[in-house]
């Protein structure tokens, strides 16, 4: 499927899609999908 062939677009287009998708999933989860007391983050900092 062409939509899954990321070699057809520049790397910046893929990166933009990827970062926007993460934000949209986070927003959807935080707008009532997750149970009370839970929340989604786009990134989690975990120091070693």
C-alpha positions in Angstrom: 0.0 0.0 0.0 1.5 3.4 -1.0 0.3 5.0 2.3 2.7 2.7 4.1 5.7 3.4 1.8 7.5 6.2 3.6 10.3 6.0 1.1 8.1 8.0 -1.2 8.2 11.2 1.0 11.0 13.3 2.4 12.1 12.4 5.9 10.7 15.7 7.2 7.2 14.7 6.1 7.5 11.4 7.9 8.8 13.1 11.1 6.0 15.7 11.0 3.3 13.0 10.6 4.9 10.9 13.4 5.0 13.8 15.9 1.5 15.0 15.1 0.1 11.5 15.4 1.6 11.1 18.9 0.0 14.4 20.0 -3.4 13.4 18.6 -3.4 10.1 20.4 -2.4 11.7 23.6 -5.1 14.3 23.3 -7.8 11.7 22.5 -6.7 9.6 25.5 -6.7 12.6 27.9 -10.2 13.7 26.7 -12.1 11.0 28.5 -10.8 7.7 27.1 -8.6 6.9 30.1 -10.0 6.1 33.5 -9.9 8.8 36.2 -6.5 9.2 37.7 -4.7 8.2 34.5 -3.2 10.4 31.8 -1.1 10.0 28.7 2.2 11.8 27.9 3.8 12.3 24.5 7.2 11.4 26.1 8.3 10.1 29.4 11.6 11.1 30.8 13.2 8.1 32.6 16.7 8.8 33.9 18.9 5.8 34.3 
